[in-house]
Amino acid sequence: MNVVIVESAAKAKTINKYLGSNYKVLASFGHVRDLPSKDGSVVPDKDFEMTWEIDSGSQKIIREIADAVKKADKLILATDPDREGEAISWHLLEILDQKKALKKGLEIERVAFNAVTKQAILAAIAAPRQIDEPLVDAYLARRALDYLVGFTLSPVLWRKLPGARSAGRVQSVALRLVCDREAEIEAFRTDEYWTIEATLATRSGDEFPARLQAIDGTTLKKLDIKDEATAFAIKRAIEKGQFRVVSVESRDVKRNPYAPFATSTLQMDASRKLGFSAKQTMQVAQRLYEGVDVGGETVGLITYMRTDGVTIIPEAINAIRGMIAREYSQRYVAPFVREYKTKAKNAQEAHEAIRPTDVTRTPASVARYLDKDQARLYELIWKRAVASQMASAEFKQTTADIEVKGRDGKTYTLRATGSVIQFDGFLKVYDEGRDDRVMTLNKGKDDTSDEDDTSRRLPPLASGDTLSDRAVEAEQHFTQPPPRYSEASLVKKMEELGIGRPSTYASTLAVLQERDYVRIDKKRLIPEDKGRLVIAFLESFFKKYVEFDFTADLEEKLDLISAGDLEYKQVLRDFWRDFTGAVNEIKDLRVGDVLEALNELLGPHIFPPKEDGSDPRLCPKCGTGRLSLKVSSKNGAFIGCGNYPDCKYTRQLTGDATGTDGDRELGFDPDSGLPVLVKSGRFGPYLQLGEGEGDEKPKRSSIPKGIDAATIDLEKALQLLSLPREVGIHPETGTPIVAGLGRYGPFIQHDGTYANVDSIDEVFSIGLNRAVTLLAEKRAGKSGRFGRAAVKTVLKDLGEHPGGGGKIQVLDGKYGPYVSWNKVNATVPKGTNPETLAIDDAIRLLQERIAKGGGKKPAKKAAAKPKAAKETKATEDDAEAKPAKAKSKPKATKAPSKKPAAKPKKSAAKAGAES
C-alpha cells in the first residue's frame, strides 16, 4: 500500500479515485504544526533555534497518518506546489521521523502537481523528487522573520501606544501605503481650470466634437485656462467663426491581449469586475482548483491559483488555440504562440499561470454545477486564458486639426480624435477595463483630458474642408486628488514595489481590516485613526522597517534563499542585529515623548488649521490648555486637554461633528425649552438635551451609523432623544412593547425578548402588528441569555467534520454569520461570503476559535477538547498569529537534525507575527 498525503479532504477523495485501490490518500488539512504564539519560540541567541508545536486539532490527523505510514510500502508527499506546500511536507516528515513511523527502507517521495486532474496526478506520480531544501529554508526564514518582528515590535507598540494591536513586516508597509495616500488626499489643493469644446458639423450635417488644443501655435497645458472670464472670452472669440480642417492623420493601431492570470492580477480583475475581496477571490479559486462535482465526476477546473507565473504549458496552449479556431474562426487565432513574462519585481515564474485545466469546459457548460461566485470567477479565468492566445484587436485611429480665426485676431486650433474598431480580435472574448478614473467636480463627469476615444467615430474629413459650429461650450473643472486605494489597486502597487508575495496579499488585507486599521467604503480602503497612529509611530521610531525599498530588498534575499544562493541564517543574523538595536533605542522613551512626536507628525490630520488662523491646539473649553494625543489602555487614543483634571475636555482624534472644537446648538426642545446640542466625546459625536443641573445627568443619545452628525437637524435629533418609545400594548400579556436604539442597533423589546429591526427609521414607524410578529418569530427560536431569543438560520450545510464528531454548518445568528460544530462557534470574517465558504475554510476558523479557548469547556477529568482539522492552505508566508494565552499545552516537537529546536523561555511578552 502506498500512502499519499495531500492538504485537503476534497483533493484526497478525488486523487484516490484517480490512483486506485493500491493507494491510500490522506489529508493533512494544511499545516500540522507551527511556532507557538509565545515568547521564546525562536531563539536568536541560539542561532535562531525554533520550537515547533503540533496544535490540538492536528493530533488526531497525525496519529492517523502515522498509523497508515507504519504499514505503507511507500510514502508520497503530495502537498501544494509552493513554498508553503514544501514546508508542510517537511514538517510531516520531521514529525513522522520523531514518532518512529518511518520504517527502515521505506521509500519516500515528493511529488507536485499544478492541477487536480487525472493526467496531472499520474504525471506527477511518475516524476517524483526529493524535498526542496532551499525552498524549506526560505519558508523558515520568512516564518522566523515574521515571528521576530511581531513578537518584538508589537509589545513595544502596546507599551508606548496603548490600544494598538500589532505591527508586522508586510502588514505595516501595506498600511503605510494606505495612510500615505490618505495624507496625499488631505494635502491636495484643488485647482480650477476650464476647457473649450465645440460641436462642429460638416457640409453634409455630420456632427462631431473638437477640443481647443492651441492658441497662436502654442499648445495649451491642462491648467492654462484658469478662470471663467478667460474661458468665456475665448468662447466669444471663436463662436460663428470660419472653421477649417488643416490636417487629417489616420493610422492603424493594434492592441494586444493581456497575459493569463497570476494571483495578483486575478485578485485585481475579480475586484474590478466581480466586486470580490482578495480573500473571497482566493477562497472561491481554492474550490475551483480542488475540484467540484461536474456531472457526477469531481474535477479540478483550474490550475493552482497561488502563482506569479504567466506562462502556460505547450499542450494547454495548443488546446486553447484549437478551441479558438473552432469557436471563432482561424482569423481570431494569434499568428504566433504568444509568450508572456511578468513585469512584477522579484517575480518567481516557477509555476504556470492560472488557467482552465480543460479549455473545452466552457463557462456555459459547467455553470449549472457551480454556485454563482464560482461560475463568475471561472468565466473570468477561462476568458482571460483564451484571450491570451487570440489575435490583436485592430483600430483605425484618426486625428484632425481644425483652425479658426478669432475675433481677437488670434488663431485657435481645435483637435478632434476618434477611432473605429476594424477587427475586434481578443476583445470578442475579454477586455480588462480600467481602474481609478479621475472624476471632476463638473457634473460628476470623467476628467475630459483623460477621455477614452476608442468608441468615438469621426465623419469623413479632408484637409481644406470648411466646418460650421453648432455650439461652443466652456466647461469648468477642478483637479482632483489621487483616488484612495481599492483592494485591486493596492495589490497592484504592492506587486510593483516587490512587497510581500501574491499568496500573502489576501491575508494581509484581511488582517488590516480585522485589526480595525482600515475600513472599506464603496470598495475603497480608508485608514482608521488607529491605523494612522500605528504608522506614525513606526515612521517616527522604526522608519527603516516600513520603507518600501527595505522591505522589497528583504523579499529579494528571501528569493535568493529559495534559489539556494543565500544562507538563511545569515539573513536572519543581519536583520536581527540592526532590528534589536532600533528597538533598544526607544525602550526608555517616555510615552509622553512618543505622543508629542505623533502630535507633530499627525498635526495636519488631528489638529486641522482653523479658518480664523487661531491655534488649532488651543482647548476650546478652558481656553488655556493645549490639546494633545492621549492614550487609554481600554479605549485607545483620543484628544484631551493638557489641563486635565481641571479641564476634562476630550474628543475623537479627527475633531467633532461640527468641524470645530466646540458644541453645536441645533435649536430648542419645544416641550422642555432646553437646547439640543451636538457634542463630541471620546467615543464620537452624540446628542444632549440641556446641560443638567446639580447631580442630574442630562438626557443623551448616540448618533447611529447612517446619520451624518455634521448635518443632523433638530427634528431628527428630537426623535433620537425621544427614544425609547412605546409601540403599544402586547395583546396577549397586556404589557408594553418598547422600541429603542441599543449597542447592537435598533430594536424592539417585550418582557425580556429583544428583536432587531431593519433600520433606525423603523424604530419610529413600526406598528403594533409588525412588532408582535417580529417578537413571535424571535421567540420561535432557541432562547438565549437575558431571555433573548436566538433565531439561527442555516445558510449552508458543509457535511460531517473529517475528524468526526458531527456536522459543520454555516449559520446566520444575531451578530452575523458564523460556523458551528460540536458546540464550537467561529465568526465568519468581514468581507467573506458565508454562502461560498468551503469546508476547509470552516475548519480553519473553528481551529482558530478552539486555539483561543472557544467551544465547550472540558470536563474535570480527561474529557478531550473538540478537535478540528486545519485549513487547506494555512496562512501564507507572512501569516498573522494573534497573541493569545495558551488554553492547553499541545505537544511541542523538535526537529532532530537540520532545524534544531529550543525550549521556550518563560516570558510575558507576546505579539502577533504579521501578515
ZAMARGU-4260 file (C-alpha; in steps of 0.2 Angstrom, whole numbers, plus 5000, padded with zeros to 4 digits):
<rodrens>
0) 5000/5000/5000 | 5006/5017/4995 | 5001/5032/5007 | 4999/5049/4998 | 4997/5064/5009
5) 4989/5080/5002 | 4982/5096/5011 | 4963/5095/5009 | 4950/5082/5011 | 4942/5087/4994
10) 4958/5083/4985 | 4961/5067/4994 | 4944/5059/4988 | 4947/5065/4970 | 4965/5059/4969
15) 4961/5042/4977 | 4949/5039/4963 | 4962/5043/4950 | 4976/5032/4959 | 4966/5016/4963
20) 4965/5004/4977 | 4984/5002/4979 | 4985/5020/4986 | 4978/5027/5002 | 4976/5046/5001
25) 4975/5056/5017 | 4973/5075/5020 | 4984/5085/5032 | 4972/5099/5032 | 4986/5112/5029
30) 5000/5115/5042 | 5000/5102/5056 | 5012/5112/5067 | 5018/5130/5069 | 5028/5141/5081
35) 5019/5143/5097 | 5012/5161/5100 | 5023/5165/5115 | 5040/5172/5118 | 5054/5160/5115
40) 5048/5150/5100 | 5063/5157/5090 | 5079/5160/5100 | 5091/5172/5091 | 5105/5168/5105
45) 5105/5150/5100 | 5107/5153/5081 | 5088/5155/5079 | 5083/5138/5085 | 5065/5135/5083
50) 5052/5126/5094 | 5038/5119/5084 | 5021/5114/5091 | 5008/5102/5085 | 4991/5110/5088
55) 4977/5101/5097 | 4967/5100/5081 | 4980/5091/5071 | 4984/5077/5084 | 4971/5065/5078
60) 4976/5068/5060 | 4994/5065/5064 | 4990/5049/5073 | 4980/5043/5058 | 4994/5047/5046
65) 5007/5039/5057 | 4997/5023/5058 | 4995/5022/5040 | 5013/5026/5036 | 5019/5012/5048
70) 5010/4999/5036 | 5015/5008/5020 | 5027/5002/5006 | 5029/5020/5000 | 5026/5037/5007
75) 5022/5050/4994 | 5021/5068/5000 | 5009/5077/4988 | 5006/5094/4996 | 5004/5110/4986
80) 5017/5115/4974 | 5023/5131/4983 | 5034/5136/4997 | 5020/5133/5010 | 5017/5116/5002
85) 5035/5111/5003 | 5036/5117/5021 | 5021/5106/5025 | 5029/5090/5018 | 5045/5094/5028
90) 5035/5096/5044 | 5026/5080/5041 | 5042/5070/5038 | 5050/5078/5053 | 5035/5073/5064
95) 5034/5055/5057 | 5053/5053/5060 | 5051/5058/5078 | 5036/5046/5080 | 5047/5032/5073
100) 5034/5029/5060 | 5046/5029/5045 | 5052/5010/5045 | 5069/5006/5038 | 5069/5005/5019
105) 5053/5015/5017 | 5053/5024/5000 | 5049/5042/5002 | 5045/5053/4988 | 5039/5071/4985
110) 5028/5075/4970 | 5019/5091/4965 | 5005/5094/4953 | 4998/5110/4946 | 4980/5104/4943
115) 4969/5091/4951 | 4966/5081/4935 | 4970/5063/4932 | 4983/5067/4919 | 4992/5079/4930
120) 4991/5067/4945 | 4998/5052/4936 | 5012/5063/4928 | 5017/5069/4945 | 5017/5051/4952
125) 5028/5046/4938 | 5041/5060/4941 | 5045/5060/4960 | 5059/5071/4968 | 5066/5075/4985
130) 5060/5089/4996 | 5067/5105/4990 | 5078/5111/5005 | 5082/5129/4999 | 5063/5131/4997
135) 5061/5125/5015 | 5075/5137/5021 | 5065/5151/5013 | 5050/5146/5022 | 5059/5145/5039
140) 5067/5162/5036 | 5050/5170/5032 | 5042/5162/5047 | 5056/5167/5059 | 5057/5185/5052
145) 5038/5187/5054 | 5038/5180/5072 | 5053/5190/5077 | 5046/5206/5070 | 5029/5203/5078
150) 5034/5197/5095 | 5047/5211/5097 | 5039/5226/5089 | 5021/5223/5095 | 5025/5223/5114
155) 5034/5240/5111 | 5019/5246/5102 | 5007/5241/5116 | 5018/5249/5129 | 5021/5266/5120
160) 5004/5267/5111 | 4990/5258/5121 | 4976/5252/5110 | 4986/5247/5095 | 4985/5228/5092
165) 5000/5223/5082 | 5014/5228/5069 | 5022/5217/5057 | 5034/5216/5042 | 5022/5216/5027
170) 5006/5222/5036 | 5014/5238/5041 | 5021/5243/5024 | 5004/5239/5016 | 4996/5250/5029
175) 5009/5264/5026 | 5003/5264/5008 | 4985/5267/5013 | 4990/5280/5025 | 5002/5289/5013
180) 4988/5290/5000 | 4976/5297/5013 | 4989/5311/5018 | 4991/5315/4999 | 4972/5317/4998
185) 4971/5328/5013 | 4986/5339/5007 | 4979/5341/4990 | 4974/5358/4985 | 4961/5359/4971
190) 4965/5370/4956 | 4951/5377/4944 | 4953/5375/4925 | 4942/5377/4910 | 4941/5368/4893
195) 4933/5374/4877 | 4924/5361/4866 | 4915/5365/4850 | 4902/5354/4842 | 4906/5355/4823
200) 4897/5350/4808 | 4902/5345/4790 | 4893/5351/4775 | 4883/5335/4775 | 4877/5339/4793
205) 4888/5326/4802 | 4892/5332/4819 | 4907/5328/4830 | 4916/5336/4845 | 4933/5345/4845
210) 4943/5352/4859 | 4954/5368/4860 | 4972/5362/4858 | 4982/5378/4855 | 4982/5397/4853
215) 4993/5405/4840 | 5003/5389/4838 | 5006/5387/4857 | 4999/5371/4864 | 4988/5373/4879
220) 4993/5364/4895 | 4979/5357/4906 | 4978/5372/4918 | 4982/5386/4906 | 4963/5392/4906
225) 4962/5396/4924 | 4945/5406/4926 | 4928/5409/4919 | 4932/5426/4912 | 4946/5419/4901
230) 4936/5404/4895 | 4921/5415/4890 | 4932/5427/4881 | 4939/5413/4870 | 4921/5406/4868
235) 4915/5423/4861 | 4931/5425/4850 | 4928/5408/4840 | 4909/5407/4840 | 4902/5408/4822
240) 4919/5409/4815 | 4926/5401/4799 | 4932/5383/4805 | 4944/5374/4793 | 4952/5357/4793
245) 4971/5360/4791 | 4977/5342/4793 | 4970/5324/4795 | 4981/5309/4800 | 4975/5292/4801
250) 4985/5277/4806 | 4982/5259/4810 | 4984/5254/4828 | 4984/5236/4836 | 4980/5232/4854
255) 4987/5216/4861 | 4979/5204/4873 | 4984/5203/4891 | 4994/5189/4899 | 4984/5175/4908
260) 4981/5177/4926 | 4993/5176/4940 | 4987/5178/4958 | 4989/5196/4959 | 4980/5200/4943
265) 4966/5188/4946 | 4963/5197/4963 | 4963/5214/4954 | 4951/5209/4940 | 4940/5200/4952
270) 4939/5215/4962 | 4936/5227/4947 | 4923/5216/4938 | 4915/5205/4951 | 4917/5216/4967
275) 4926/5201/4976 | 4938/5205/4990 | 4955/5197/4988 | 4951/5185/5002 | 4935/5180/4994
280) 4944/5178/4977 | 4956/5165/4984 | 4943/5156/4993 | 4932/5153/4978 | 4948/5149/4967
285) 4953/5136/4980 | 4937/5127/4977 | 4938/5128/4958 | 4956/5121/4960 | 4952/5107/4972
290) 4938/5101/4962 | 4919/5102/4960 | 4906/5089/4955 | 4903/5090/4937 | 4890/5078/4931
295) 4895/5065/4944 | 4914/5067/4942 | 4924/5078/4954 | 4936/5088/4944 | 4948/5102/4947
300) 4943/5116/4935 | 4958/5127/4936 | 4976/5126/4939 | 4985/5131/4955 | 4980/5148/4960
305) 4995/5154/4970 | 5007/5159/4957 | 5016/5174/4950 | 5020/5165/4934 | 5011/5170/4917
310) 5017/5155/4906 | 5006/5141/4900 | 5012/5124/4896 | 5013/5120/4877 | 4999/5106/4877
315) 4987/5119/4885 | 4992/5132/4873 | 4988/5121/4858 | 4972/5116/4866 | 4967/5134/4868
320) 4972/5139/4850 | 4962/5124/4843 | 4947/5129/4853 | 4948/5147/4846 | 4949/5141/4828
325) 4934/5130/4831 | 4923/5143/4840 | 4928/5159/4832 | 4937/5155/4816 | 4956/5154/4812
330) 4957/5173/4810 | 4955/5175/4828 | 4970/5164/4832 | 4986/5174/4835 | 4998/5171/4821
335) 5011/5165/4833 | 5011/5157/4850 | 5011/5172/4862 | 5024/5171/4876 | 5022/5182/4892
340) 5034/5187/4905 | 5028/5195/4921 | 5034/5214/4925 | 5032/5212/4944 | 5048/5215/4954
345) 5056/5199/4961 | 5043/5188/4952 | 5046/5169/4953 | 5039/5161/4937 | 5041/5143/4943
350) 5023/5139/4941 | 5010/5141/4927 | 4998/5155/4926 | 4980/5152/4932 | 4971/5143/4918
355) 4956/5131/4915 | 4963/5113/4916 | 4952/5109/4901 | 4948/5123/4889 | 4933/5113/4882
360) 4924/5115/4898 | 4917/5132/4894 | 4909/5143/4907 | 4892/5139/4900 | 4894/5120/4900
365) 4899/5120/4919 | 4889/5134/4926 | 4875/5123/4932 | 4887/5113/4943 | 4894/5129/4951
370) 4887/5142/4963 | 4886/5159/4957 | 4903/5165/4963 | 4912/5150/4957 | 4903/5152/4940
375) 4908/5170/4938 | 4926/5168/4943 | 4928/5153/4932 | 4921/5163/4917 | 4934/5176/4921
380) 4949/5164/4922 | 4943/5155/4906 | 4941/5171/4896 | 4957/5178/4901 | 4967/5162/4897
385) 4958/5160/4880 | 4960/5179/4875 | 4979/5177/4879 | 4981/5167/4863 | 4970/5177/4852
390) 4974/5189/4838 | 4976/5208/4842 | 4962/5220/4840 | 4964/5232/4826 | 4959/5250/4826
395) 4959/5265/4813 | 4964/5280/4823 | 4960/5297/4816 | 4966/5314/4822 | 4960/5330/4814
400) 4967/5348/4817 | 4955/5362/4814 | 4959/5381/4814 | 4948/5396/4816 | 4952/5414/4816
405) 4946/5423/4832 | 4938/5440/4833 | 4953/5445/4843 | 4964/5441/4829 | 4972/5425/4837
410) 4972/5409/4828 | 4964/5395/4838 | 4967/5376/4834 | 4955/5363/4839 | 4958/5344/4839
415) 4946/5330/4835 | 4951/5312/4838 | 4942/5296/4836 | 4945/5278/4832 | 4935/5264/4824
420) 4937/5245/4828 | 4942/5237/4812 | 4943/5219/4819 | 4939/5215/4837 | 4951/5201/4839
425) 4953/5196/4858 | 4941/5209/4863 | 4927/5197/4857 | 4931/5187/4872 | 4939/5198/4885
430) 4943/5216/4890 | 4952/5221/4906 | 4943/5238/4909 | 4951/5252/4918 | 4954/5257/4936
435) 4953/5273/4946 | 4947/5286/4933 | 4949/5303/4939 | 4932/5312/4942 | 4930/5331/4941
440) 4918/5341/4951 | 4909/5346/4935 | 4893/5337/4934 | 4902/5321/4940 | 4910/5318/4923
445) 4926/5310/4920 | 4941/5322/4918 | 4939/5326/4899 | 4958/5327/4897 | 4959/5308/4900
450) 4944/5303/4890 | 4945/5286/4881 | 4941/5290/4862 | 4941/5272/4856 | 4922/5272/4854
455) 4921/5289/4846 | 4919/5289/4827 | 4923/5304/4816 | 4914/5308/4800 | 4925/5308/4784
460) 4936/5323/4784 | 4949/5330/4772 | 4962/5345/4773 | 4953/5361/4767 | 4936/5356/4772
465) 4926/5370/4780 | 4915/5367/4795 | 4902/5376/4805 | 4899/5376/4823 | 4883/5371/4831
470) 4889/5375/4848 | 4904/5381/4858 | 4904/5376/4877 | 4916/5382/4890 | 4916/5370/4905
475) 4923/5372/4922 | 4933/5358/4930 | 4943/5355/4946 | 4959/5345/4948 | 4956/5330/4959
480) 4967/5321/4972 | 4973/5304/4968 | 4960/5291/4972 | 4960/5280/4988 | 4967/5263/4985
485) 4955/5249/4981 | 4960/5231/4986 | 4964/5229/4967 | 4975/5244/4966 | 4984/5241/4982
490) 4988/5223/4977 | 4995/5231/4960 | 5005/5243/4970 | 5012/5230/4982 | 5017/5219/4967
495) 5025/5234/4958 | 5036/5238/4974 | 5040/5219/4977 | 5032/5219/4994 | 5026/5203/5000
500) 5021/5188/4989 | 5005/5185/4979 | 4999/5172/4991 | 5001/5184/5006 | 4990/5198/4999
505) 4973/5192/5003 | 4978/5188/5021 | 4987/5205/5023 | 4972/5215/5018 | 4961/5204/5029
510) 4972/5207/5044 | 4972/5226/5041 | 4953/5226/5042 | 4952/5214/5057 | 4964/5225/5067
515) 4952/5240/5063 | 4967/5248/5055 | 4957/5251/5039 | 4939/5250/5033 | 4932/5248/5016
520) 4919/5261/5010 | 4912/5260/4992 | 4927/5247/4988 | 4940/5260/4994 | 4952/5257/5008
525) 4951/5271/5021 | 4963/5271/5036 | 4956/5272/5053 | 4964/5283/5066 | 4971/5268/5075
530) 4980/5263/5059 | 4987/5281/5056 | 4993/5281/5074 | 5002/5265/5071 | 5010/5270/5055
535) 5015/5287/5063 | 5023/5278/5077 | 5033/5266/5066 | 5038/5281/5054 | 5044/5291/5069
540) 5054/5277/5078 | 5056/5262/5066 | 5057/5271/5049 | 5068/5259/5041 | 5056/5245/5043
545) 5042/5252/5034 | 5052/5259/5020 | 5047/5251/5003 | 5064/5248/4997 | 5070/5239/5013
550) 5055/5228/5013 | 5057/5224/4994 | 5076/5221/4997 | 5072/5208/5010 | 5060/5199/4999
555) 5074/5198/4986 | 5085/5190/4999 | 5072/5178/5003 | 5070/5173/4985 | 5089/5171/4984
560) 5087/5159/4999 | 5074/5149/4989 | 5086/5148/4974 | 5100/5141/4985 | 5111/5156/4983
565) 5110/5163/5001 | 5111/5155/5018 | 5095/5159/5028 | 5103/5160/5045 | 5115/5174/5039
570) 5100/5184/5033 | 5092/5182/5050 | 5108/5187/5059 | 5110/5203/5048 | 5092/5208/5051
575) 5091/5204/5070 | 5107/5214/5073 | 5100/5230/5066 | 5082/5227/5072 | 5086/5224/5090
580) 5097/5240/5090 | 5082/5250/5084 | 5071/5243/5097 | 5083/5246/5111 | 5085/5264/5106
585) 5067/5268/5111 | 5064/5256/5126 | 5067/5270/5139 | 5057/5283/5129 | 5043/5290/5139
590) 5025/5288/5132 | 5023/5307/5133 | 5038/5310/5122 | 5031/5297/5109 | 5014/5306/5110
595) 5022/5323/5106 | 5031/5316/5091 | 5015/5309/5085 | 5006/5326/5088 | 5019/5334/5076
600) 5018/5321/5063 | 4999/5319/5063 | 4996/5338/5066 | 4988/5342/5049 | 4976/5327/5052
605) 4971/5328/5070 | 4973/5347/5073 | 4967/5354/5056 | 4970/5373/5053 | 4956/5384/5058
610) 4948/5397/5046 | 4952/5411/5058 | 4970/5407/5059 | 4970/5404/5078 | 4980/5390/5086
615) 4971/5373/5082 | 4978/5365/5098 | 4971/5378/5110 | 4957/5369/5121 | 4940/5376/5116
620) 4933/5373/5133 | 4946/5381/5146 | 4954/5392/5133 | 4972/5390/5141 | 4976/5371/5139
625) 4985/5364/5125 | 4977/5349/5116 | 4987/5333/5114 | 4985/5315/5110 | 4981/5304/5125
630) 4980/5286/5126 | 4970/5274/5137 | 4974/5255/5138 | 4955/5252/5137 | 4949/5264/5124
635) 4965/5268/5114 | 4969/5285/5108 | 4959/5302/5109 | 4962/5320/5110 | 4962/5328/5128
640) 4966/5345/5136 | 4983/5347/5144 | 4975/5355/5159 | 4967/5338/5165 | 4960/5335/5178
645) 4955/5354/5180 | 4948/5353/5162 | 4941/5337/5156 | 4938/5341/5138 | 4940/5326/5126
650) 4936/5322/5108 | 4940/5309/5095 | 4956/5311/5085 | 4948/5319/5070 | 4938/5333/5078
655) 4919/5333/5082 | 4903/5333/5072 | 4904/5352/5069 | 4921/5353/5061 | 4926/5364/5075
660) 4931/5361/5093 | 4915/5367/5101 | 4897/5361/5104 | 4884/5364/5091 | 4867/5370/5095
665) 4853/5364/5084 | 4838/5373/5092 | 4827/5371/5107 | 4815/5357/5113 | 4798/5364/5112
670) 4792/5354/5127 | 4806/5357/5139 | 4813/5373/5132 | 4831/5366/5134 | 4844/5367/5120
675) 4848/5352/5109 | 4866/5351/5107 | 4878/5340/5096 | 4893/5336/5107 | 4909/5326/5104
680) 4916/5314/5116 | 4929/5301/5116 | 4918/5288/5108 | 4911/5300/5094 | 4898/5313/5092
685) 4882/5312/5102 | 4866/5322/5106 | 4862/5330/5123 | 4847/5339/5129 | 4852/5354/5140
690) 4867/5353/5152 | 4858/5346/5168 | 4858/5354/5185 | 4867/5348/5200 | 4869/5329/5201
695) 4856/5327/5187 | 4863/5320/5171 | 4856/5327/5155 | 4847/5316/5143 | 4859/5309/5129
700) 4858/5299/5114 | 4871/5292/5102 | 4870/5296/5084 | 4868/5279/5075 | 4878/5274/5059
705) 4869/5281/5043 | 4865/5298/5051 | 4878/5311/5047 | 4882/5320/5064 | 4888/5336/5054
710) 4871/5338/5045 | 4859/5331/5058 | 4844/5343/5060 | 4833/5347/5075 | 4819/5336/5070
715) 4829/5320/5069 | 4839/5325/5085 | 4822/5326/5095 | 4817/5309/5088 | 4833/5301/5094
720) 4832/5309/5111 | 4813/5303/5112 | 4819/5285/5112 | 4814/5273/5119 | 4796/5274/5113
725) 4782/5264/5117 | 4775/5255/5102 | 4759/5248/5110 | 4752/5236/5122 | 4755/5217/5118
730) 4738/5209/5116 | 4742/5193/5125 | 4751/5200/5140 | 4745/5217/5142 | 4762/5224/5145
735) 4771/5237/5133 | 4782/5234/5118 | 4796/5247/5118 | 4807/5252/5103 | 4824/5259/5105
740) 4842/5261/5100 | 4855/5250/5108 | 4873/5244/5107 | 4869/5232/5093 | 4857/5244/5083
745) 4839/5247/5083 | 4827/5235/5092 | 4810/5231/5099 | 4809/5224/5117 | 4795/5215/5126
750) 4796/5205/5143 | 4815/5202/5141 | 4814/5197/5122 | 4823/5208/5110 | 4821/5208/5091
755) 4831/5218/5079 | 4823/5229/5066 | 4829/5234/5049 | 4834/5252/5051 | 4833/5267/5063
760) 4819/5274/5054 | 4808/5258/5058 | 4811/5262/5076 | 4800/5277/5074 | 4787/5270/5062
765) 4785/5252/5067 | 4767/5247/5072 | 4760/5235/5084 | 4756/5221/5072 | 4773/5221/5065
770) 4781/5222/5082 | 4771/5207/5088 | 4775/5197/5073 | 4794/5200/5075 | 4794/5196/5093
775) 4784/5180/5089 | 4797/5175/5076 | 4811/5178/5088 | 4803/5168/5102 | 4801/5154/5090
780) 4820/5152/5090 | 4830/5145/5105 | 4830/5156/5120 | 4847/5164/5124 | 4854/5175/5138
785) 4843/5188/5147 | 4828/5179/5139 | 4833/5185/5121 | 4828/5173/5108 | 4842/5167/5096
790) 4835/5163/5079 | 4848/5153/5069 | 4846/5151/5050 | 4856/5138/5042 | 4865/5146/5027
795) 4875/5131/5022 | 4877/5113/5027 | 4895/5108/5025 | 4893/5090/5030 | 4902/5079/5043
800) 4919/5085/5051 | 4933/5074/5044 | 4939/5072/5061 | 4922/5065/5067 | 4910/5072/5080
805) 4896/5080/5070 | 4890/5091/5056 | 4898/5108/5051 | 4886/5121/5047 | 4886/5140/5042
810) 4873/5149/5052 | 4866/5166/5052 | 4864/5172/5070 | 4861/5188/5080 | 4878/5195/5077
815) 4880/5189/5059 | 4886/5173/5051 | 4896/5160/5060 | 4902/5142/5058 | 4896/5129/5071
820) 4902/5112/5075 | 4901/5102/5091 | 4896/5117/5101 | 4911/5127/5094 | 4906/5143/5086
825) 4918/5154/5075 | 4913/5170/5067 | 4914/5172/5048 | 4926/5186/5045 | 4921/5203/5037
830) 4921/5203/5018 | 4919/5184/5017 | 4903/5177/5008 | 4896/5164/5021 | 4887/5155/5007
835) 4903/5151/4997 | 4913/5146/5012 | 4922/5129/5009 | 4923/5115/5022 | 4942/5118/5024
840) 4940/5137/5027 | 4927/5132/5040 | 4939/5120/5049 | 4952/5134/5049 | 4940/5146/5058
845) 4935/5133/5070 | 4953/5128/5074 | 4957/5146/5077 | 4942/5148/5089 | 4947/5132/5098
850) 4965/5139/5100 | 4958/5154/5109 | 4948/5143/5121 | 4932/5143/5112 | 4919/5129/5112
855) 4913/5119/5126 | 4923/5118/5142 | 4932/5101/5145 | 4926/5090/5160 | 4936/5090/5176
860) 4944/5074/5171 | 4951/5068/5154 | 4937/5075/5143 | 4946/5080/5127 | 4943/5096/5119
865) 4934/5095/5102 | 4947/5093/5089 | 4946/5102/5072 | 4957/5099/5057 | 4967/5113/5050
870) 4964/5123/5035 | 4968/5118/5017 | 4980/5131/5015 | 4987/5138/5031 | 4990/5156/5032
875) 5003/5161/5018 | 5021/5166/5020 | 5018/5181/5032 | 5004/5173/5042 | 4997/5183/5057
880) 4997/5174/5073 | 4986/5183/5085 | 4993/5184/5103 | 4983/5174/5115 | 4986/5165/5131
885) 4988/5146/5128 | 4972/5137/5134 | 4981/5120/5133 | 4998/5113/5131 | 5000/5104/5115
890) 5014/5093/5112 | 5030/5103/5107 | 5042/5094/5095 | 5059/5097/5089 | 5067/5095/5073
895) 5081/5082/5077 | 5094/5087/5064 | 5094/5101/5052 | 5082/5113/5061 | 5085/5110/5080
900) 5073/5117/5092 | 5074/5125/5109 | 5063/5125/5124 | 5054/5142/5125 | 5059/5155/5138
905) 5047/5160/5151 | 5041/5177/5147 | 5026/5188/5147 | 5030/5196/5130 | 5018/5191/5117
910) 5015/5198/5100 | 5007/5194/5083 | 5018/5188/5069 | 5012/5198/5054 | 5003/5196/5038
</rodrens>
